[in-house]
Amino acid sequence: MTNGKKLVWDDSVLPFQLDASDIRGRVARLDGVLDGILKQHAYPRAVEALVAEMALLTALIGQTIKLRWKLSLQVQSNGPVRMIATDYYAPQSDGEAAQIRAYASFDSERLTDGAAFDQVGEGYFAVLIDQGSDMKPYQGITPLVGRSLSDSAEAYFAQSEQLPTRFSLSFGRSREPGGAEHWRAGGVMLQHMPKASPLMAAGEGKGEVLTACDLVGGDELENWNRANILLDTVEELELIGPTVPPTDLLVRLFNEEEPRVFDTQAVRFGCTCSQERVRQSLSIYSAREIGTMIADDGRVQADCQFCGAHYVLDPASVGFEAETPSSE
């Protein structure tokens, strides 16, 4: 967003391939998506930064999944930021936008003045894929490592998917001339193309946490290292991209690697919460348990942690012992 106007490449993910290196990738730019996610909560700056990074990773990784799938990323830790959760809902049909939502749970009294990742302690990075009601969900987990959430995401792909992966991300508050301060993020994802994609392979990686270089050798390693060296030359403003279209960025970075681009995927902030979903989540409780949830006004109240939507329900209409049908 520049001077209050949305750019054509804002809130989008551009898939590409480097034909000379047998490497695929994505360029993501988030603007309104982050504003939609972060304005729902009064997060401290460090927590905002972690949520922004996680949302950017979700956009980059989520674009690889097929239509109608749901991707969820989760971080669980024993640090001040206890959990970060994101969801990516793939478009139901070609041409539609994907939807992203995210939130964090944290202990404000334990937050420090250190870097954002310092607020995350020991824990794990998880990837969950819901392929639909007739398919078994997939889950992969790896320990939190390195100095950023993207380091942990790279470790996940090396360990659980055996896919050499690299992220270069930039995110933060931005203010263009004449405009209000807002969040902007951009990033590039590189991934060595597998002989046969193990994305949906059962089970998890075991033993020591692998790195991308553990998975490639010979000419493949030379190609991978060359692409990474080129990516190392990227500047933060190029990643965020108010003035640099994703295609121009690819030409600048990887011209000799023969970049080829595919259709851009639009993304937007979106939440799937509803009163019916709240009822479903409460359906496991007895009338006695529902009674402990009743507020002073005699109603059961629930808030969506992702979008802040507020729901008020008749206690007699929820739980597996519901006495009256819903009238809301």
C-alpha positions, 0 to 999 in steps of 0.5 A, spaced: 500 500 500 503 506 497 499 513 499 493 509 501 493 505 494 493 498 494 499 495 489 497 490 484 502 485 487 500 486 495 497 480 498 499 475 493 504 469 492 507 468 485 510 461 484 516 460 480 521 455 477 529 456 476 529 451 470 537 452 470 537 450 477 532 445 478 529 449 484 522 452 485 520 457 489 515 463 491 515 470 492 510 473 497 507 480 499 503 481 505 499 488 506 492 488 508 492 481 510 497 483 516 493 489 518 487 484 518 490 479 522 494 484 527 488 489 528 484 484 532 489 484 538 493 489 541 499 485 541 506 487 544 511 489 538 515 483 539 509 478 539 506 482 532 513 481 529 512 473 530 505 473 528 507 477 522 513 472 520 508 466 521 503 469 517 508 470 511 511 463 512 504 460 512 502 464 505 509 461 502 508 454 504 500 454 503 501 456 496 504 449 495 498 445 497 492 443 492 485 446 492 480 445 498 486 443 503 487 447 509 494 448 512 495 449 519 502 452 522 503 451 530 509 453 534 508 451 541 513 453 546 515 454 554 517 461 553 513 468 554 510 466 547 506 460 548 503 459 542 502 461 535 497 458 530 496 460 523 491 457 518 491 457 510 485 455 507 486 454 499 481 457 494 475 452 493 476 454 485 481 457 480 481 464 481 479 465 488 483 468 493 486 463 499 484 465 506 489 466 512 488 467 519 493 467 525 493 469 533 498 468 538 498 466 546 503 469 550 504 471 558 505 479 558 509 479 564 514 474 562 516 478 555 523 481 555 526 487 551 530 482 547 529 480 540 522 477 537 525 470 537 528 471 544 520 470 546 520 463 544 523 458 548 524 451 547 518 447 543 516 445 537 514 447 530 508 443 527 505 443 520 498 440 519 494 438 513 487 437 513 485 434 506 478 433 507 473 429 511 475 422 507 482 423 508 487 422 514 490 429 516 497 429 516 502 432 521 509 433 522 513 436 527 520 438 528 524 442 534 524 449 534 531 451 532 536 457 530 534 464 531 528 465 527 521 461 526 524 461 518 530 457 521 525 452 524 521 452 518 527 450 514 529 444 519 522 442 518 522 441 511 529 438 511 527 433 517 520 431 516 519 432 508 527 431 506 526 437 501 532 442 501 528 449 503 530 456 504 526 462 506 529 470 506 523 474 509 522 481 511 517 484 515 515 490 519 511 497 520 512 501 514 510 508 513 510 511 506 509 519 504 502 521 506 500 514 508 499 511 515 503 506 519 501 499 517 505 492 517 508 490 510 511 483 509 515 480 503 519 474 502 522 468 498 522 461 499 526 456 495 526 449 495 530 444 491 525 440 486 524 432 489 524 426 484 518 424 487 514 429 492 514 426 499 510 432 502 504 427 504 509 421 506 507 418 513 511 419 519 516 424 521 523 425 521 527 422 526 534 423 529 538 429 529 535 435 525 537 435 518 539 441 514 538 442 506 545 441 505 544 434 508 539 432 502 543 434 496 550 432 493 554 433 487 551 438 481 545 438 485 549 441 491 552 446 487 546 448 484 543 449 491 548 453 493 549 458 487 541 459 488 542 461 495 548 465 494 544 469 489 538 470 494 543 472 499 544 479 495 537 481 496 535 487 500 530 488 505 526 493 501 526 489 495 523 483 499 517 488 502 517 491 495 513 497 495 516 499 489 519 492 486 514 488 483 515 480 484 517 479 477 522 484 477 525 481 483 526 474 480 530 477 474 534 481 478 536 475 483 536 469 478 536 472 471 542 467 469 538 461 472 532 462 467 526 464 472 519 462 469 513 464 473 506 461 474 499 464 476 499 469 482 495 466 488 491 472 491 491 471 499 486 475 504 485 475 511 479 471 513 476 467 518 471 461 518 468 461 525 461 461 526 455 460 531 454 453 528 462 452 529 461 454 536 456 450 538 459 444 535 465 445 540 461 446 546 457 439 544 462 435 548 460 438 554 454 436 559 449 441 562 453 441 568 459 443 565 455 448 560 453 451 567 460 453 569 460 457 563 454 461 564 456 469 564 453 474 569 447 475 564 445 468 564 448 467 557 454 463 554 459 467 551 465 465 546 470 469 542 474 467 536 481 468 538 483 469 530 478 474 528 475 477 535 468 475 533 463 475 539 458 469 540 452 469 545 448 463 546 442 460 550 445 455 555 439 451 554 441 450 547 448 448 547 452 441 549 450 434 548 444 435 553 441 441 550 434 442 552 431 447 547 433 448 539 437 454 537 433 461 537 439 465 536 
